[in-house]
């Protein structure tokens, strides 16, 4: 908050209105400039930046908000297609997907919203800085996905599987699957990507927060399986 420096004027000049006004104008402008300067680090913090500030961070690291031909269009489709929609309901056709026309593009260029763009920026930063160790990869993935529980499986064949402990939006899944932005060691391929509910996931003894199978008639008792994307 800008400080009122006119309160520091000595008594012999405090009764001179033009002197007080001049001092107020000069020091007030300097104080407001100092306030703006102090606000810059928070405005350009990747965790809190929005809009134009987030665009500038993207410019610094070489990642545009405009993503070409990645987002899957939501046509009518079947289970297994992450973008597919069911039939619309009677009196509410907007709830379903439309039929695909032969020759029509099935992907679209999209301008990412702040939330998805932030995820992409974090992934790009993590990948650019990654040294490829297992501990660092786990830390990088948690950093990208806001501290979510993450896991890696390394079968020793130059591939890894990645598990992310939160559900991802369709846009997040599309950019992760198509832009190859998750950090990994050079020459190593990500063979499988899954997402799961970190508060209620099916797992095994010794795994933090893991649950067993649900009981018949009581499915809410057990954990949920991971979903591949």
C-alpha positions as CSV (number, residue, x, y, z in Angstrom):
1,X,0.0,0.0,0.0
2,X,1.3,3.4,-0.9
3,X,2.6,5.4,2.0
4,X,1.5,9.0,2.7
5,X,4.9,10.7,2.9
6,X,3.2,14.1,3.4
7,X,2.8,13.1,7.0
8,X,6.6,13.4,7.4
9,X,6.7,17.0,6.3
10,X,8.2,19.2,9.1
11,X,5.9,21.6,10.9
12,X,7.6,24.7,9.3
13,X,6.4,23.6,5.8
14,X,3.2,21.7,6.7
15,X,1.1,24.9,6.4
16,X,2.3,25.6,2.9
17,X,-0.4,24.1,0.7
18,X,1.6,24.2,-2.6
19,X,4.6,22.6,-1.0
20,X,2.4,19.8,0.6
21,X,0.7,19.2,-2.8
22,X,4.0,19.0,-4.7
23,X,5.5,16.6,-2.1
24,X,2.3,14.5,-2.3
25,X,2.3,14.3,-6.1
26,X,6.0,13.3,-6.3
27,X,6.1,10.9,-3.5
28,X,2.7,9.4,-4.3
29,X,3.8,8.5,-7.8
30,X,7.0,7.0,-6.5
31,X,5.1,5.0,-3.9
32,X,2.6,3.7,-6.5
33,X,5.5,2.7,-8.7
34,X,7.0,0.8,-5.8
35,X,3.7,-1.0,-5.1
36,X,3.5,-2.1,-8.8
37,X,7.1,-3.3,-8.8
38,X,6.5,-5.4,-5.6
39,X,3.4,-7.0,-7.2
40,X,5.3,-8.2,-10.3
41,X,6.7,-11.4,-8.8
42,X,3.2,-12.6,-7.7
43,X,1.7,-11.6,-11.0
44,X,4.2,-13.7,-13.0
45,X,4.3,-16.7,-10.6
46,X,3.3,-19.7,-12.8
47,X,1.1,-21.0,-10.0
48,X,-1.0,-17.8,-9.8
49,X,-0.6,-16.0,-13.1
50,X,-3.6,-15.6,-15.3
51,X,-4.4,-14.2,-18.7
52,X,-1.8,-12.0,-20.3
53,X,0.8,-12.8,-17.5
54,X,0.4,-16.5,-18.2
55,X,0.9,-15.8,-21.9
56,X,4.2,-14.0,-21.2
57,X,5.4,-17.0,-19.1
58,X,4.6,-19.2,-22.0
59,X,6.6,-16.9,-24.3
60,X,9.6,-17.1,-22.0
61,X,9.6,-20.9,-22.1
62,X,8.5,-21.3,-25.8
63,X,5.0,-22.7,-25.2
64,X,2.0,-21.2,-27.0
65,X,-1.5,-21.2,-25.7
66,X,-2.7,-22.1,-29.2
67,X,-2.6,-25.9,-29.7
68,X,-3.3,-27.0,-33.3
69,X,-5.2,-30.2,-34.2
70,X,-5.2,-31.8,-30.8
71,X,-8.6,-31.6,-29.2
72,X,-10.9,-34.4,-30.2
73,X,-14.3,-33.2,-31.3
74,X,-17.2,-34.8,-29.4
75,X,-19.2,-36.8,-32.0
76,X,-21.6,-39.6,-31.1
77,X,-19.5,-42.7,-30.3
78,X,-18.9,-45.7,-28.1
79,X,-17.1,-46.6,-24.9
80,X,-13.3,-46.4,-25.3
81,X,-13.3,-43.1,-27.2
82,X,-12.6,-40.4,-24.5
83,X,-14.3,-37.7,-26.5
84,X,-17.4,-39.7,-27.5
85,X,-20.9,-38.7,-26.5
86,X,-24.0,-40.8,-26.2
87,X,-27.4,-40.2,-27.9
88,X,-29.2,-37.0,-26.7
89,X,-32.2,-37.3,-24.5
90,X,-35.7,-36.7,-25.7
91,X,-36.5,-33.0,-25.5
92,X,-32.8,-32.4,-24.8
93,X,-30.8,-33.3,-28.0
94,X,-28.0,-31.0,-26.8
95,X,-26.9,-33.6,-24.3
96,X,-25.6,-36.0,-26.9
97,X,-23.2,-36.0,-29.8
98,X,-23.8,-35.5,-33.5
99,X,-23.0,-38.0,-36.2
100,X,-19.6,-37.9,-37.8
101,X,-19.7,-37.0,-41.5
102,X,-17.3,-38.8,-43.9
103,X,-14.2,-36.7,-44.6
104,X,-14.8,-34.4,-41.7
105,X,-11.9,-33.4,-39.4
106,X,-12.1,-35.1,-36.0
107,X,-9.7,-32.8,-34.2
108,X,-9.8,-29.1,-33.7
109,X,-7.3,-26.3,-32.9
110,X,-8.0,-24.9,-29.5
111,X,-6.9,-21.9,-27.4
112,X,-6.3,-23.3,-24.0
113,X,-7.9,-21.8,-20.9
114,X,-5.7,-20.8,-18.0
115,X,-6.1,-24.1,-16.1
116,X,-5.0,-26.3,-19.0
117,X,-2.4,-23.8,-20.2
118,X,-0.8,-23.8,-16.7
119,X,-0.6,-27.6,-16.7
120,X,1.1,-27.4,-20.1
121,X,3.5,-24.7,-19.0
122,X,4.5,-26.7,-15.9
123,X,5.0,-29.8,-17.9
124,X,7.2,-28.0,-20.4
125,X,9.3,-26.5,-17.5
126,X,9.6,-29.8,-15.8
127,X,10.7,-31.6,-19.0
128,X,13.2,-28.9,-19.9
129,X,14.8,-29.2,-16.5
130,X,14.6,-32.9,-16.0
131,X,17.7,-35.1,-15.4
132,X,15.7,-38.3,-15.8
133,X,16.2,-39.9,-12.4
134,X,13.2,-41.8,-10.9
135,X,13.0,-39.6,-7.9
136,X,13.1,-36.4,-10.0
137,X,10.5,-37.8,-12.4
138,X,8.1,-38.4,-9.5
139,X,8.7,-34.9,-8.2
140,X,8.2,-33.4,-11.6
141,X,4.9,-35.2,-12.2
142,X,3.6,-34.2,-8.8
143,X,4.7,-30.6,-9.6
144,X,2.9,-30.6,-12.9
145,X,-0.4,-32.0,-11.5
146,X,-0.6,-29.7,-8.4
147,X,0.8,-32.1,-5.8
148,X,-1.3,-35.1,-6.9
149,X,-0.2,-38.6,-5.9
150,X,1.8,-40.1,-8.8
151,X,3.5,-43.4,-9.5
152,X,5.9,-44.8,-12.0
153,X,6.4,-48.4,-13.2
154,X,9.8,-49.2,-14.8
155,X,9.9,-52.7,-16.2
156,X,13.5,-52.2,-17.3
157,X,12.8,-52.4,-21.1
158,X,13.3,-48.7,-21.9
159,X,9.6,-47.9,-21.2
160,X,7.8,-46.5,-18.2
161,X,4.2,-46.3,-17.2
162,X,2.8,-43.2,-15.5
163,X,-0.1,-43.0,-13.1
164,X,-1.6,-39.7,-12.1
165,X,-3.7,-39.5,-8.9
166,X,-6.5,-37.2,-10.2
167,X,-8.9,-37.2,-13.0
168,X,-7.9,-35.1,-16.0
169,X,-10.1,-33.1,-18.2
170,X,-10.5,-34.1,-21.9
171,X,-8.3,-31.2,-22.9
172,X,-5.6,-32.2,-20.5
173,X,-5.7,-35.8,-21.7
174,X,-5.5,-34.7,-25.3
175,X,-2.5,-32.5,-24.9
176,X,-0.6,-35.0,-22.8
177,X,-1.3,-37.9,-25.2
178,X,-0.6,-35.9,-28.4
179,X,2.1,-33.4,-27.5
180,X,4.4,-35.8,-25.6
181,X,5.1,-33.3,-22.8
182,X,5.6,-35.5,-19.8
183,X,9.3,-35.6,-18.6
184,X,11.1,-38.8,-19.2
185,X,14.8,-40.0,-19.7
186,X,16.2,-39.7,-23.2
187,X,15.4,-42.8,-25.2
188,X,12.7,-44.0,-22.9
189,X,9.1,-44.3,-24.1
190,X,6.0,-43.8,-22.0
191,X,4.0,-46.9,-22.9
192,X,1.0,-46.4,-20.6
193,X,-0.7,-43.5,-18.9
194,X,-3.4,-43.9,-16.4
195,X,-5.4,-41.6,-14.0
196,X,-7.0,-42.6,-10.8
197,X,-8.9,-41.3,-7.8
198,X,-6.1,-40.8,-5.2
199,X,-8.6,-40.9,-2.4
200,X,-10.3,-44.1,-3.4
201,X,-8.1,-46.2,-5.6
202,X,-7.9,-50.0,-5.8
203,X,-4.4,-51.2,-4.7
204,X,-2.5,-53.6,-2.6
205,X,-1.3,-54.0,1.0
206,X,1.4,-51.5,1.8
207,X,0.2,-48.8,-0.6
208,X,-0.8,-45.6,1.0
209,X,-4.6,-45.0,1.0
210,X,-5.2,-48.1,-1.2
211,X,-8.5,-49.9,-0.9
212,X,-9.5,-53.5,-1.6
213,X,-12.3,-54.8,-3.9
214,X,-15.8,-53.6,-3.0
215,X,-18.4,-56.0,-1.6
216,X,-21.4,-57.3,-3.5
217,X,-24.1,-54.8,-3.0
218,X,-21.7,-52.3,-1.4
219,X,-19.4,-51.2,-4.3
220,X,-18.7,-47.9,-2.5
221,X,-16.7,-49.8,0.1
222,X,-13.8,-50.7,-2.3
223,X,-11.4,-48.8,-4.4
224,X,-11.8,-47.6,-8.0
225,X,-9.6,-48.9,-10.8
226,X,-7.3,-46.6,-12.8
227,X,-8.5,-45.4,-16.2
228,X,-6.1,-45.5,-19.1
229,X,-5.9,-42.5,-21.5
